[in-house]
Amino acid sequence: MQDSKEYLAKKAFFDKVLTIYGRNAVMEALENEAVTLHKLHLSKSNKDASVLEEMKGIAKRREIEVAYHDKQSLSRISKNAKQDQGVALDIVLEHFGDEESFRSKHHRYRIIALDGVTNPQNLGMIIRSCAAGNVDAILLPTKGAAQISPLVIKASVGTLFKMPIIKTTNLANTLRSFQHEGASVYTLSSLASLSYKNQTYTDKTIFVLGNESEGVSKAVESLCDESIAIPMQRGVESLNVAVTASLLAFL
């Protein structure tokens, strides 16, 4: 039995919905006219506060629903009862999508794929550099890696809302799928003999950046087309993953 068009459309919409929490993060998003809002969630146990009244006023002006929950229900929505401060907000990340929708719109692209990058600040800084540079999308696994959170949003300095992000449940399979479409996949390694500056890249190029301490996983490394290095001086062996992403973004 095939899913209905209505179900698929609803699923595609909610795949782009991110719930953030905490009064500062929620207020910043509410005040940002560039952010598409879906629903504001408030705890019924909140004590009266001017910031909450301001949130409700912005929600009314921007015509978004305000839902009230008991404390336990709100914690299930925020998934962080200790830090949600009685508020959560569903925002729509318009640039989130899957590989198929991305490929249908892009016949030439440069992508940075993240394999096990777990530090939220690194993820935020990578998003910022990619948004500023020559990168068309970030390929982000849904497991085993940092996910979009208030800390990531803060580290990205708002560029998260501008940067296309492709979500994948299996990075290796997604990379193979891109390769079948003609993409070339590169890993970064300090042991590689080829400088990243001396490589000729195709119209479809993907750079894979690995975990902060362990690098690229063996499963991903085994399918890549080439390993490239960033030449370094004075005995320096490695760079922070966010710095590496910045260099690649401005190739």
Secondary structure, DSSP 8 states (H G I E B T S, - for coil): ----HHHHHHHHHHTTEEEEESHHHHHHHHH-TTSEEEEEEEETT----HHHHHHHHHHHHTT-EEEEE-HHHHHHHHS-TTTSTTEEEEEE-TTEE-HHHHHHH-SSEEEEEEES---HHHHHHHHHHHHHTT-SEEEEESSSS----HHHHHHHTTGGGTS-EEEES-HHHHHHHHHHTT-EEEEE-TT-SSBTTS----SEEEEEEEBTTTBS-HHHHTT-SEEEB---STT-----HHHHHHHHHT-
